[in-house]
Amino acid sequence: MRVLIIKASALGDIISALPVLDYLRQASPGIEIDWVVEEPFRELLEGNPLIAQLHTVRTKAWRKRPFLPAHWSEVARLKEALREREYAFVFDIQGNLKSGLICWLSGAADRIGFDSPELQESVNSLFTTRRIPMRRQDYHVTQKCLRLVSVPFGKDFSQMTLRSSIATSAEDDANAEALLATLSDGLVFLFQYGTTWQTKFWSKKSWVALGREVLEQFPDASILFPWGNEGERAAVAGIAAEIGAGSRVLDRYSLKGLTALLKKVDLVVGGDTGPVHLAAAVGTPTVSFYRASDGKRSGPLGERHVVLQSPMHCTKCFRTKCDKDTQCSDSIKVEAVLAGIVRLLS
């Protein structure tokens, strides 16, 4: 049997969907699983032994210049590649217009998607042949994905132990080991400052206070700061300088390079952002905080992870900007994050 997963973006959403691979492997031994992914996130899935073929799309470029002949050629090649595979099932676990169109392009007779309440864009329902309602217990995004793919197989995912994996190269692993060899012998923390929305950031003063508290409790520890753009690099450089000895700003890493490092550190702290979900996917404990987004819906699952939600009455607002942003940021207390760290390490 051959099936197709459509989950093209974004980083955290793809990571949250990875357990569907292990579910399908266990539910149907010998199954072939293909995956459609946006070009910037291809690296995340490359080398995964549970994926037979990756189909890369560039929907942002296609939308930007929809009448470019080269883009029409890319879409035609995608259609041909999908139809050649003759999928028994296509699972659209994205739920928007672009995923619906890709679902339709596959030509599969059985195209399974979300029921209307779960769709990002209602037009998606035009392109699926079966729409699956969620159950009350399916609150987390991973549970929703598993519910959808489990329908044809009838095996209860809640009774299964499911794992995620992200392949890294021997070179990436060696580079991570080389970095760790330059640190002291204590614990290694990774503080993920950068994120997407303004309403997901934590204040610089809070990061500084947490860093100082961590180094006071764990004097031989090291704190690493990755970054993704020049603005983040400047911010973490200032934070690390205020924390002092024991903190280090990293060079810029590729996605796979960062994943290799995340496998080897002792604990990761951050907001609702891709690297935190990456860390959880490769088995590293995390303490994460949520303000505009919903930690119960998208935070890492399991006893090795602490998820903190802002106590503001308007938390989970999903707004990207807010005039109460400073107050909301300050509602995530350093003491609570530190308590989560201590609990996991003890």
Secondary structure, 3 states (H helix, E strand, C coil): CEEEEECCCCHHHHHHHCHHHHHHHHHCCCCEEEEEEEHHHHHHHCCCCCCCEEEEECHHHHHHCCCCHHHHHHHHHHHHHHHHHCCCEEEECCCCHHHHHHHHHCCCCCEEEECHHHCCCHHHHHCCCEEECCCCCCCCHHHHHHHHHHCCCCCCHHHCCCCCCCCCCHHHHHHHHHHHCCCCCCCEEEEECCCCCHHHCCCHHHHHHHHHHHHHHCCCCEEEECCCCHHHHHHHHHHHHHHCCCEEECCCCCHHHHHHHHHHCCEEEECCCHHHHHHHHCCCCEEEEECCCCHHHHCCCCCCEEEEECCCCCCCCCCCCCCCHHHHHHCCCHHHHHHHHHHHHC
